[in-house]
């Protein structure tokens, strides 16, 4: 399954430190890791939120693949418009989720 994740510079630096193979652990106040199902939604978040609200005014869209059988264990949540589709991965399962990423995490857009 192809997924997307809007990130800021700090998160991107941590992804880079992993060799572009894993997302960093969630902060204590972030109980869910939520990759999104389409580039349109990821772009909205990166451009309208990350690039405007982060200290450095930058936002990025990452793209990555996850094993289909593994990804299917997570429910899709629509959190606004019909294209606002996310997978909700509990923070405590992020290490296992990272082990099911196929290939590298790629940056496909920058704002």
C-alpha positions in Angstrom: 0.0 0.0 0.0 1.4 3.4 -1.0 1.0 5.9 1.9 2.0 9.5 2.4 3.1 11.5 5.5 3.3 15.3 5.8 6.2 16.2 8.0 8.1 19.2 9.2 11.9 19.7 9.2 12.5 18.2 12.6 10.6 15.0 11.8 12.3 14.8 8.4 15.8 15.1 10.1 14.9 12.1 12.3 13.7 10.1 9.2 17.0 11.0 7.5 18.9 9.7 10.5 17.2 6.3 10.1 18.5 6.1 6.5 15.0 7.0 5.3 13.7 3.6 6.6 11.7 4.6 9.6 9.5 7.2 11.2 10.5 8.5 14.7 8.7 7.6 17.8 5.7 9.7 18.7 5.9 12.3 21.4 4.0 11.4 24.7 1.1 13.7 23.7 0.8 12.0 20.3 -0.9 8.6 20.8 -1.5 7.9 17.1 0.8 7.9 14.0 -1.4 8.7 11.0 -0.1 8.2 7.5 -2.5 9.4 4.9 -3.9 7.5 1.9 -3.5 10.1 -0.9 -1.0 12.8 -1.9 -3.7 15.5 -2.2 -4.4 15.3 1.6 -0.7 15.1 2.5 0.0 18.1 0.3 -2.8 20.1 2.0 -1.3 19.4 5.5 2.3 20.1 4.5 1.5 23.3 2.6 -1.3 24.8 4.7 -0.2 23.7 8.2 3.5 22.7 8.3 4.8 25.4 6.0 2.8 28.1 7.8 2.9 27.1 11.4 6.3 25.5 11.9 9.1 27.7 13.2 11.1 27.4 9.9 8.0 27.7 7.7 8.8 24.5 5.8 6.7 21.4 5.1 7.4 18.2 3.2 5.4 15.3 1.8 6.9 11.9 2.1 5.8 8.8 0.2 6.4 5.2 1.2 5.1 1.7 0.7 3.9 -0.7 3.4 3.2 -4.4 3.1 -0.5 -4.6 2.1 -1.3 -7.5 4.4 0.2 -5.6 7.4 -1.4 -2.3 6.5 -4.9 -3.9 6.2 -4.9 -4.4 10.0 -5.5 -0.7 10.5 -8.8 1.0 9.9 -9.1 3.9 7.5 -10.6 7.0 9.1 -12.1 9.9 7.2 -11.4 13.0 9.2 -13.1 15.7 7.1 -13.6 15.8 3.4 -13.9 12.5 1.6 -10.2 12.6 0.6 -9.0 13.2 4.2 -8.3 9.5 4.7 -5.8 8.3 7.3 -4.7 5.0 8.8 -4.5 5.3 12.6 -1.5 3.4 14.0 -1.2 3.3 17.8 2.1 4.9 18.8 3.2 1.7 20.6 2.9 -0.1 17.3 5.1 2.3 15.3 8.3 0.2 15.5 6.4 -2.8 14.0 4.9 -0.5 11.4 8.3 0.7 10.4 9.6 -2.9 10.0 6.9 -3.3 7.3 8.0 -0.3 5.2 9.1 -1.6 1.8 12.1 0.3 0.5 12.9 3.9 1.4 10.8 6.8 2.5 11.0 9.5 -0.2 10.4 13.2 -0.1 8.2 14.1 -3.0 7.2 17.7 -2.3 8.6 20.6 -0.3 7.0 23.8 0.7 
